[in-house]
Amino acid sequence: VGWELFRQEILPKIQRVRNAHPMLVDGDAGSTSDWDDRWNHIKKFLERSGPFMHPDFEPSTESLQFMLETCKILVIGAGGLGCELLKNLALSGFRNIHVVDMDNIDVSNLNRQFLFRAKDVGRPKADVAADFINSRVPGCFCPSFYLYLEFHIIVCGLDSIVARRWMNGMLLSLLVYEDGVLDPSSIIPLIDGGTEGFKGNARVILPGMTACIDCTLELYPPQINFPMCTIASMPRLPEHCIEYVRILQWPKEMPFGDDMALDGDDPEHIQWVYQKSLERAAEFSITGVTYRLTQGVVKRIIPAVASTNAAIAAACATEVFKIASSAYLPLNNYMVFNDVDGLYTYTFEAERKENCSACSQVPSDLHFSPSSKLQEVLDYLTESTSLQMKSPAITTTMDGKNKTLYLQSVASIEQRTRPNLTKTLNELGLADGQELAVADVTTPQTVLFKLCFTS
Ligand SMILES: [Zn+2]
């Protein structure tokens, strides 16, 4: 039902609404830089019918026109996935592509982030990527600034789940509800790609209509570590030996002074862990401990695989093309890709979670006994697999006044509110049914919870 509604009602509105404010595209470069047959390959998809085309789609020149002249796309992330996405989109006929990335280029990016060269090391990724696309794909306008509301489609190629959730929350905050009914023209589709080594996924999210990032948060479990008993008494892998040194030996021996935490970017630290890991490995006749592996384990590095990025970016760019042209039904709505061993891929429909704290519009209940301590509430917010918050700030309203119960990010307020953590909810004066407003880096909006006392 969702997709039918999307295709018939929403897509035309998305196109119309943002059509109402046409952008000036780089001095009309679009119409002057085309050469004969430039878009022939795209026209084959849009200007004639085919077996996979949506039955209601009327082949015409309009879709291509929309893509070339009007459709505005925001690409978030200009790393491994982002470079692929920008190249794919620019070569598919999208000319109004904006890119954002907070990172600067590192020399280790150059093997796969092919829009960057050695001379670019140290420069902002977004600037260099935009310059490269502009110089290689004539007529493509790719600035590196943006305002979310202007975009028809947003594509994420991020490696951070927190940033992804924040973006998800941003698009949810732009939704307009009238008497509880979603105004479809306020929806901006989000295409999200993610990779980790040889695994990847691509998904299509219609904020407010289909499963959002937070609805499926259980799919991104927190980092799983090796069991402690394996590390301590039955190591089998070189990684177990490195973890033994990292977790047990470093804090015990404190080789660089009492307060010195292990720094994965400090070569002396890594060298120490490497030597100790070699000794431990020798004890158990385990081979394979190297300096490189040591750093990889300490820094939790999962090697980036260029071909996984290419496959996922291709899937994402195809979804952008399908939605922008409306000629084909989009992915519904989650594709898994895995080439660890052979090649495996499948698609399923991720379902919305009724009480999703990001997109459900209803405050979630927090079940605690009045004698629970605030610390327990805080632990729940960070440890629950469906919330996974990072440093939640909890406020409430008492006697018509805002009261901060706990806030971590500002040192002076943290100090002032820390004693609250050991107080019970009762002692804090919180009542059954009380609303708690929680702010966190995982969302641009404050999340409302309702306190439900258990007996
Ligand atoms: Zn949701």
Boltz pocket constraint, residues with backbone or C-beta under 6 A from the ligand:
constraints:
  - pocket:
      binder: B
      contacts: [[A, 210], [A, 211], [A, 212], [A, 213], [A, 214], [A, 215], [A, 216], [A, 352], [A, 353], [A, 356], [A, 357], [A, 358], [A, 359], [A, 360]]
      max_distance: 6.0
